[in-house]
Each structure stands twice: as structure tokens, then as C-alpha cells.
């Protein structure tokens, strides 16, 4: 059975929110979009809201799915655009969070699974999309 992992592309004022992994040790230091596994019986939008509360201590509104990308044979990444509704993102489960402008997107080491998504978001940011 394929697991679905959701990611939140939170864009505000022309910048994308990125999070630096703290664990597990083999992934520590890599950057990702906030998110995680969709639990059994959970809707993707609910998983986005839950994961952002747990990881960033913020309330977000998921807007629409950007697409789906393979992580490996057993997992698929579905990324949603989202906007902040309440709170300022902070690194609850990550080492660091950072807002990145289009010209800074590749200044961090993204997890390989997130790279195709970053290409899509890079094009959107460079074409003037300041947020959802």
C-alpha cells in the first residue's frame, strides 16, 4: 500500500517557508517543506493543518494541491499551497525555519524528494506570485 506524505508550500510576500530537519540523524540538516504522513482516515487538508500545528505552531488554510511526486516505491508526496491564518512559524520539531525568496531557494540543501516541487515553486515566485 502506498503512503501519502503531504507538504505545505506556504508562500507569503513572495517568500516560501522552508524547514531544516532536526531528525532522524540521517536527514538532519536537510531542508523540506513542512508536512508529514496522512494518517488512516484523515483527509489531506486536515493532515496539512495538523502537521503545521505540530511542526510550526501555526494555523494554516490549505488551498489547492500543486501536484504529486514519487518519494520512493512506497511513498508519494502531495504538495498543497497554504496560507497562514494565525501565528508566526517557529521551529518546534525542526532545527530552523526560514523564509526564502526565489533567488534564495537553492541556497539550502533540499531533500531530494522536495527538489521537483521547488522547481515548480521557483517558477511561480519568479513570475510574481506573492502568495496564495
Helices and strands as residue ranges (DSSP letters): E 3-12, E 15-21, E 31-32, E 34-37, H 44-56, E 59-72, E 75-86, E 94-101, G 102-107, H 112-126
